[in-house]
Amino acid sequence: QFGFGFYPDNMYRPHNFIQNCVAYTATHYNPTTIGWWTKHAEDYEKKTFVNNVRLQEQLDECCNEDDRDNVANIAII
């Protein structure tokens, strides 16, 4: 949710993760991935998301897969 704004060098985009980090889709402070997408995500965030993430599966599974397939040592799903 935090990685899909205007800036391509945003440290929260999965392809910008550094080694030895922890990746997660949400915390108890923000909405679930589905809630964010349906109620909170701006059009530019959705466009950035679609351009940067594989949408072969349902949205939540796609985010979970993206958290697993990067340089992060740990993915919390």
C-alpha positions as CSV (number, residue, x, y, z in Angstrom):
1,Q,0.0,0.0,0.0
2,F,2.8,2.4,0.8
3,G,4.9,1.6,-2.2
4,F,2.6,2.6,-5.0
5,G,2.6,6.4,-5.0
6,F,4.2,8.7,-7.6
7,Y,7.9,8.1,-6.9
8,P,9.6,5.1,-8.6
9,D,12.4,5.1,-6.1
10,N,10.0,4.7,-3.2
11,M,11.7,2.3,-0.7
12,Y,8.4,0.5,-0.1
13,R,8.1,-0.7,-3.7
14,P,9.0,-4.4,-3.8
15,H,11.6,-4.0,-6.5
16,N,13.4,-1.4,-4.3
17,F,13.6,-3.6,-1.2
18,I,17.1,-4.0,0.2
19,Q,18.5,-7.3,1.5
20,N,17.9,-8.1,5.2
21,C,14.5,-6.3,5.3
22,V,11.1,-7.6,6.2
23,A,8.3,-7.4,3.7
24,Y,4.6,-7.2,4.6
25,T,1.4,-6.2,2.9
26,A,-0.3,-4.4,5.8
27,T,-0.2,-3.9,9.6
28,H,-3.0,-3.4,12.1
29,Y,-2.7,0.4,11.5
30,N,-3.9,0.3,7.9
31,P,-6.6,-1.5,6.0
32,T,-6.3,-5.0,4.5
33,T,-5.0,-5.1,0.9
34,I,-8.5,-5.7,-0.4
35,G,-9.9,-2.8,1.7
36,W,-7.2,-0.5,0.5
37,W,-7.8,-1.4,-3.1
38,T,-11.6,-1.1,-3.0
39,K,-12.0,1.9,-0.6
40,H,-8.8,3.9,-0.3
41,A,-6.4,3.5,-3.2
42,E,-6.2,6.5,-5.5
43,D,-6.3,6.0,-9.3
44,Y,-2.6,6.8,-9.6
45,E,-1.8,4.2,-6.9
46,K,-3.9,1.5,-8.7
47,K,-2.1,2.4,-12.0
48,T,1.3,2.1,-10.4
49,F,0.4,-1.1,-8.7
50,V,-0.9,-2.7,-11.9
51,N,2.3,-1.6,-13.8
52,N,4.6,-3.0,-11.1
53,V,2.9,-6.2,-9.9
54,R,1.8,-9.3,-11.7
55,L,-2.0,-9.5,-11.7
56,Q,-2.3,-13.2,-12.7
57,E,-4.1,-14.1,-9.5
58,Q,-6.5,-12.4,-7.1
59,L,-5.3,-9.2,-5.6
60,D,-4.4,-10.4,-2.1
61,E,-2.5,-13.5,-3.4
62,C,-0.7,-11.3,-5.9
63,C,0.5,-9.0,-3.1
64,N,1.5,-12.0,-1.0
65,E,3.5,-13.5,-3.9
66,D,5.2,-10.1,-4.5
67,D,6.2,-10.0,-0.9
68,R,7.7,-13.5,-1.2
69,D,9.5,-12.9,-4.6
70,N,12.0,-10.2,-3.7
71,V,15.3,-9.7,-1.8
72,A,13.6,-9.4,1.6
73,N,14.7,-12.1,4.1
74,I,11.3,-12.4,5.7
75,A,7.8,-11.9,4.3
76,I,4.9,-11.5,6.8
77,I,1.7,-12.5,5.1
